[in-house]
């Protein structure tokens, strides 16, 4: 696990259409509702949420206007039930505690 503090950046203007967004060091996690509606995942389950994990080239400082490149990105499709079971809709708990980062 990363020892960097988790910073809630929900509402950041550079991350459009997201429900929650957090950073921890050079890692970013962003939860979005798919605006074009639910779709079927390869296992047949209907999903309507997208969890985006990104590894950035640096550690952005809040309010500094720093720009970082995306070194890697993983996109996972989730159902509401899966989000609830994983605790990702619980805003009192960081997403980094609920999901294993792939980077």
N, CA and C atoms as an extended XYZ file, in Angstrom:
309
Properties=species:S:1:pos:R:3:atomname:S:1:resname:S:1:resid:I:1 pbc="F F F"
N         0.843       -1.196        0.000 N   UNK     1
C         0.000        0.000        0.000 CA  UNK     1
C         0.879        1.246        0.000 C   UNK     1
N         0.432        2.248       -0.677 N   UNK     2
C         1.126        3.524       -0.767 CA  UNK     2
C         0.959        4.289        0.552 C   UNK     2
N         2.030        4.913        1.046 N   UNK     3
C         1.974        5.673        2.290 CA  UNK     3
C         1.599        7.128        2.076 C   UNK     3
N         1.393        7.536        0.845 N   UNK     4
C         1.001        8.917        0.547 CA  UNK     4
C        -0.418        9.169        1.059 C   UNK     4
N        -0.707       10.396        1.508 N   UNK     5
C        -2.070       10.701        1.948 CA  UNK     5
C        -3.046       10.683        0.774 C   UNK     5
N        -4.282       10.344        1.067 N   UNK     6
C        -5.340       10.349        0.048 CA  UNK     6
C        -5.991       11.722        0.050 C   UNK     6
N        -6.084       12.327       -1.137 N   UNK     7
C        -6.679       13.655       -1.282 CA  UNK     7
C        -7.928       13.539       -2.145 C   UNK     7
N        -9.045       14.002       -1.618 N   UNK     8
C       -10.306       13.986       -2.361 CA  UNK     8
C       -10.299       15.160       -3.338 C   UNK     8
N       -10.362       14.855       -4.623 N   UNK     9
C       -10.376       15.910       -5.647 CA  UNK     9
C       -11.694       15.906       -6.422 C   UNK     9
N       -12.750       15.371       -5.799 N   UNK    10
C       -14.069       15.374       -6.421 CA  UNK    10
C       -14.445       16.813       -6.754 C   UNK    10
N       -14.913       17.032       -7.962 N   UNK    11
C       -15.272       18.375       -8.421 CA  UNK    11
C       -14.185       19.051       -9.229 C   UNK    11
N       -13.043       18.393       -9.398 N   UNK    12
C       -11.942       18.958      -10.176 CA  UNK    12
C       -12.409       19.196      -11.609 C   UNK    12
N       -12.161       20.395      -12.120 N   UNK    13
C       -12.654       20.754      -13.460 CA  UNK    13
C       -11.979       19.970      -14.585 C   UNK    13
N       -10.840       19.348      -14.306 N   UNK    14
C       -10.137       18.582      -15.340 CA  UNK    14
C       -10.592       17.126      -15.400 C   UNK    14
N       -11.500       16.754      -14.519 N   UNK    15
C       -12.058       15.397      -14.513 CA  UNK    15
C       -13.570       15.503      -14.706 C   UNK    15
N       -14.030       15.686      -15.934 N   UNK    16
C       -15.462       15.894      -16.163 CA  UNK    16
C       -16.285       14.637      -15.886 C   UNK    16
N       -17.523       14.864      -15.492 N   UNK    17
C       -18.524       13.804      -15.334 CA  UNK    17
C       -18.083       12.693      -14.372 C   UNK    17
N       -17.621       13.034      -13.205 N   UNK    18
C       -17.249       12.019      -12.236 CA  UNK    18
C       -18.062       12.178      -10.953 C   UNK    18
N       -18.217       11.072      -10.235 N   UNK    19
C       -18.940       11.073       -8.967 CA  UNK    19
C       -17.980       11.245       -7.795 C   UNK    19
N       -16.829       10.610       -7.905 N   UNK    20
C       -15.780       10.676       -6.877 CA  UNK    20
C       -14.438       10.652       -7.570 C   UNK    20
N       -13.469       11.321       -6.989 N   UNK    21
C       -12.103       11.296       -7.520 CA  UNK    21
C       -11.139       11.521       -6.358 C   UNK    21
N       -10.065       10.737       -6.348 N   UNK    22
C        -9.058       10.833       -5.304 CA  UNK    22
C        -7.674       10.625       -5.895 C   UNK    22
N        -6.687       11.230       -5.241 N   UNK    23
C        -5.292       10.974       -5.597 CA  UNK    23
C        -4.553       10.510       -4.349 C   UNK    23
N        -3.505        9.761       -4.589 N   UNK    24
C        -2.589        9.348       -3.533 CA  UNK    24
C        -1.224        9.257       -4.194 C   UNK    24
N        -0.379       10.228       -3.912 N   UNK    25
C         0.911       10.280       -4.602 CA  UNK    25
C         0.689       10.487       -6.089 C   UNK    25
N         1.276        9.640       -6.904 N   UNK    26
C         1.133        9.765       -8.358 CA  UNK    26
C         0.001        8.893       -8.901 C   UNK    26
N        -0.861        8.399       -8.016 N   UNK    27
C        -1.983        7.557       -8.439 CA  UNK    27
C        -3.290        8.334       -8.359 C   UNK    27
N        -4.166        8.079       -9.317 N   UNK    28
C        -5.465        8.738       -9.384 CA  UNK    28
C        -6.531        7.671       -9.539 C   UNK    28
N        -7.648        7.838       -8.846 N   UNK    29
C        -8.786        6.941       -8.993 CA  UNK    29
C       -10.023        7.814       -9.170 C   UNK    29
N       -10.828        7.492      -10.186 N   UNK    30
C       -11.984        8.314      -10.536 CA  UNK    30
C       -13.170        7.396      -10.831 C   UNK    30
N       -14.307        7.657      -10.196 N   UNK    31
C       -15.517        6.864      -10.400 CA  UNK    31
C       -16.509        7.703      -11.200 C   UNK    31
N       -17.009        7.118      -12.279 N   UNK    32
C       -17.945        7.820      -13.162 CA  UNK    32
C       -19.183        6.976      -13.424 C   UNK    32
N       -20.300        7.661      -13.645 N   UNK    33
C       -21.503        7.018      -14.154 CA  UNK    33
C       -21.450        7.167      -15.667 C   UNK    33
N       -21.708        6.094      -16.385 N   UNK    34
C       -21.641        6.154      -17.848 CA  UNK    34
C       -22.865        6.889      -18.391 C   UNK    34
N       -22.633        8.053      -18.938 N   UNK    35
C       -23.709        8.935      -19.398 CA  UNK    35
C       -24.546        8.311      -20.510 C   UNK    35
N       -23.947        7.422      -21.283 N   UNK    36
C       -24.692        6.799      -22.384 CA  UNK    36
C       -25.512        5.605      -21.910 C   UNK    36
N       -25.580        5.399      -20.604 N   UNK    37
C       -26.444        4.371      -20.031 CA  UNK    37
C       -25.746        3.046      -19.808 C   UNK    37
N       -26.463        2.124      -19.162 N   UNK    38
C       -25.889        0.812      -18.853 CA  UNK    38
C       -25.549        0.017      -20.109 C   UNK    38
N       -24.608       -0.880      -19.942 N   UNK    39
C       -24.241       -1.802      -21.026 CA  UNK    39
C       -23.936       -3.159      -20.411 C   UNK    39
N       -23.725       -4.144      -21.240 N   UNK    40
C       -23.401       -5.488      -20.753 CA  UNK    40
C       -21.895       -5.689      -20.782 C   UNK    40
N       -21.380       -6.176      -19.668 N   UNK    41
C       -19.966       -6.518      -19.564 CA  UNK    41
C       -19.776       -7.893      -20.187 C   UNK    41
N       -18.553       -8.306      -20.423 N   UNK    42
C       -18.281       -9.579      -21.088 CA  UNK    42
C       -18.833      -10.780      -20.316 C   UNK    42
N       -19.028      -10.639      -18.990 N   UNK    43
C       -19.616      -11.733      -18.212 CA  UNK    43
C       -21.144      -11.704      -18.227 C   UNK    43
N       -21.737      -10.753      -18.974 N   UNK    44
C       -23.176      -10.661      -19.120 CA  UNK    44
C       -23.859       -9.745      -18.118 C   UNK    44
N       -23.152       -9.286      -17.110 N   UNK    45
C       -23.739       -8.418      -16.090 CA  UNK    45
C       -23.930       -7.007      -16.639 C   UNK    45
N       -25.105       -6.410      -16.306 N   UNK    46
C       -25.376       -5.018      -16.682 CA  UNK    46
C       -24.587       -4.100      -15.762 C   UNK    46
N       -23.866       -3.184      -16.344 N   UNK    47
C       -23.044       -2.246      -15.572 CA  UNK    47
C       -23.298       -0.828      -16.071 C   UNK    47
N       -23.152        0.134      -15.160 N   UNK    48
C       -23.385        1.532      -15.534 CA  UNK    48
C       -22.332        2.465      -14.948 C   UNK    48
N       -21.306        1.898      -14.296 N   UNK    49
C       -20.276        2.716      -13.656 CA  UNK    49
C       -18.897        2.323      -14.160 C   UNK    49
N       -18.023        3.312      -14.211 N   UNK    50
C       -16.665        3.114      -14.697 CA  UNK    50
C       -15.699        3.581      -13.610 C   UNK    50
N       -14.776        2.703      -13.232 N   UNK    51
C       -13.726        3.068      -12.292 CA  UNK    51
C       -12.434        3.190      -13.087 C   UNK    51
N       -11.868        4.379      -13.092 N   UNK    52
C       -10.656        4.660      -13.857 CA  UNK    52
C        -9.492        4.785      -12.873 C   UNK    52
N        -8.448        4.009      -13.095 N   UNK    53
C        -7.229        4.099      -12.297 CA  UNK    53
C        -6.119        4.589      -13.209 C   UNK    53
N        -5.404        5.604      -12.764 N   UNK    54
C        -4.315        6.155      -13.574 CA  UNK    54
C        -3.042        6.275      -12.749 C   UNK    54
N        -1.927        6.001      -13.399 N   UNK    55
C        -0.610        6.253      -12.829 CA  UNK    55
C        -0.078        7.485      -13.545 C   UNK    55
N         0.240        8.530      -12.780 N   UNK    56
C         0.692        9.790      -13.358 CA  UNK    56
C         2.212        9.894      -13.339 C   UNK    56
N         2.740       10.773      -14.164 N   UNK    57
C         4.190       10.939      -14.269 CA  UNK    57
C         4.787       11.665      -13.074 C   UNK    57
N         3.958       12.311      -12.280 N   UNK    58
C         4.439       13.042      -11.116 CA  UNK    58
C         3.349       13.151      -10.080 C   UNK    58
N         3.623       13.887       -9.045 N   UNK    59
C         2.655       14.104       -7.967 CA  UNK    59
C         2.105       15.518       -8.096 C   UNK    59
N         0.859       15.662       -8.558 N   UNK    60
C         0.295       17.004       -8.692 CA  UNK    60
C         0.028       17.621       -7.329 C   UNK    60
N         0.284       18.902       -7.208 N   UNK    61
C         0.032       19.615       -5.957 CA  UNK    61
C        -1.293       20.364       -6.087 C   UNK    61
N        -2.213       20.165       -5.136 N   UNK    62
C        -3.529       20.807       -5.230 CA  UNK    62
C        -3.423       22.328       -5.384 C   UNK    62
N        -4.163       22.859       -6.360 N   UNK    63
C        -4.214       24.297       -6.575 CA  UNK    63
C        -3.020       24.892       -7.293 C   UNK    63
N        -2.039       24.059       -7.671 N   UNK    64
C        -0.825       24.599       -8.287 CA  UNK    64
C        -0.929       24.722       -9.809 C   UNK    64
N        -1.885       24.029      -10.400 N   UNK    65
C        -1.990       24.034      -11.850 CA  UNK    65
C        -0.982       23.118      -12.516 C   UNK    65
N        -0.317       22.278      -11.725 N   UNK    66
C         0.655       21.321      -12.288 CA  UNK    66
C        -0.018       20.412      -13.306 C   UNK    66
N         0.728       20.057      -14.317 N   UNK    67
C         0.248       19.135      -15.339 CA  UNK    67
C         1.115       17.888      -15.288 C   UNK    67
N         0.476       16.731      -15.284 N   UNK    68
C         1.197       15.456      -15.281 CA  UNK    68
C         0.712       14.624      -16.458 C   UNK    68
N         1.597       13.824      -17.007 N   UNK    69
C         1.234       12.895      -18.078 CA  UNK    69
C         0.680       11.615      -17.466 C   UNK    69
N        -0.187       10.946      -18.206 N   UNK    70
C        -0.709        9.654      -17.772 CA  UNK    70
C         0.226        8.573      -18.289 C   UNK    70
N         0.848        7.842      -17.353 N   UNK    71
C         1.778        6.767      -17.729 CA  UNK    71
C         1.039        5.464      -17.991 C   UNK    71
N        -0.097        5.271      -17.341 N   UNK    72
C        -0.878        4.055      -17.517 CA  UNK    72
C        -2.302        4.285      -17.059 C   UNK    72
N        -3.229        3.526      -17.640 N   UNK    73
C        -4.638        3.678      -17.287 CA  UNK    73
C        -5.325        2.329      -17.353 C   UNK    73
N        -6.146        2.052      -16.347 N   UNK    74
C        -6.960        0.844      -16.310 CA  UNK    74
C        -8.394        1.290      -16.101 C   UNK    74
N        -9.302        0.772      -16.913 N   UNK    75
C       -10.715        1.106      -16.803 CA  UNK    75
C       -11.473       -0.171      -16.484 C   UNK    75
N       -12.242       -0.136      -15.394 N   UNK    76
C       -13.057       -1.282      -14.994 CA  UNK    76
C       -14.520       -0.867      -15.008 C   UNK    76
N       -15.392       -1.771      -15.426 N   UNK    77
C       -16.824       -1.514      -15.454 CA  UNK    77
C       -17.469       -2.221      -14.269 C   UNK    77
N       -18.286       -1.489      -13.505 N   UNK    78
C       -18.883       -1.997      -12.281 CA  UNK    78
C       -20.398       -1.824      -12.297 C   UNK    78
N       -21.107       -2.719      -11.611 N   UNK    79
C       -22.540       -2.547      -11.369 CA  UNK    79
C       -22.711       -1.809      -10.041 C   UNK    79
N       -23.896       -1.276       -9.824 N   UNK    80
C       -24.145       -0.575       -8.557 CA  UNK    80
C       -23.983       -1.529       -7.369 C   UNK    80
N       -24.458       -2.740       -7.512 N   UNK    81
C       -24.337       -3.725       -6.429 CA  UNK    81
C       -22.869       -3.975       -6.080 C   UNK    81
N       -22.022       -4.106       -7.094 N   UNK    82
C       -20.589       -4.316       -6.850 CA  UNK    82
C       -19.967       -3.110       -6.136 C   UNK    82
N       -20.377       -1.899       -6.529 N   UNK    83
C       -19.866       -0.692       -5.872 CA  UNK    83
C       -20.268       -0.660       -4.403 C   UNK    83
N       -21.524       -1.011       -4.133 N   UNK    84
C       -22.003       -1.020       -2.748 CA  UNK    84
C       -21.268       -2.071       -1.925 C   UNK    84
N       -21.089       -3.267       -2.492 N   UNK    85
C       -20.399       -4.340       -1.774 CA  UNK    85
C       -18.944       -3.989       -1.483 C   UNK    85
N       -18.306       -3.278       -2.394 N   UNK    86
C       -16.901       -2.894       -2.220 CA  UNK    86
C       -16.743       -1.650       -1.347 C   UNK    86
N       -17.842       -0.956       -1.069 N   UNK    87
C       -17.785        0.254       -0.250 CA  UNK    87
C       -17.377        1.500       -1.013 C   UNK    87
N       -17.422        1.447       -2.336 N   UNK    88
C       -16.998        2.599       -3.134 CA  UNK    88
C       -17.985        3.762       -3.113 C   UNK    88
N       -19.224        3.525       -2.696 N   UNK    89
C       -20.197        4.605       -2.623 CA  UNK    89
C       -20.205        5.264       -1.249 C   UNK    89
N       -19.445        4.712       -0.309 N   UNK    90
C       -19.323        5.257        1.042 CA  UNK    90
C       -18.285        6.380        1.036 C   UNK    90
N       -18.747        7.621        1.045 N   UNK    91
C       -17.836        8.769        0.942 CA  UNK    91
C       -16.998        8.990        2.197 C   UNK    91
N       -17.333        8.308        3.275 N   UNK    92
C       -16.548        8.470        4.504 CA  UNK    92
C       -15.261        7.637        4.459 C   UNK    92
N       -15.141        6.778        3.463 N   UNK    93
C       -13.983        5.896        3.342 CA  UNK    93
C       -13.287        6.141        1.999 C   UNK    93
N       -11.959        6.330        1.986 N   UNK    94
C       -11.254        6.534        0.715 CA  UNK    94
C       -11.419        5.345       -0.232 C   UNK    94
N       -11.534        5.632       -1.510 N   UNK    95
C       -11.641        4.560       -2.504 CA  UNK    95
C       -10.406        3.668       -2.479 C   UNK    95
N        -9.256        4.240       -2.142 N   UNK    96
C        -8.005        3.480       -2.114 CA  UNK    96
C        -8.056        2.373       -1.058 C   UNK    96
N        -8.955        2.476       -0.060 N   UNK    97
C        -9.103        1.421        0.929 CA  UNK    97
C       -10.010        0.310        0.423 C   UNK    97
N       -10.819        0.598       -0.585 N   UNK    98
C       -11.808       -0.368       -1.075 CA  UNK    98
C       -11.350       -1.145       -2.299 C   UNK    98
N       -10.407       -0.612       -3.049 N   UNK    99
C        -9.992       -1.202       -4.316 CA  UNK    99
C        -8.492       -1.392       -4.320 C   UNK    99
N        -8.056       -2.517       -4.865 N   UNK   100
C        -6.619       -2.750       -5.028 CA  UNK   100
C        -6.186       -2.034       -6.290 C   UNK   100
N        -5.245       -1.131       -6.139 N   UNK   101
C        -4.710       -0.379       -7.287 CA  UNK   101
C        -3.884       -1.343       -8.139 C   UNK   101
N        -4.054       -1.292       -9.437 N   UNK   102
C        -3.369       -2.212      -10.341 CA  UNK   102
C        -1.948       -1.796      -10.676 C   UNK   102
N        -1.571       -0.583      -10.343 N   UNK   103
C        -0.237       -0.095      -10.688 CA  UNK   103
C         0.702       -0.317       -9.526 C   UNK   103
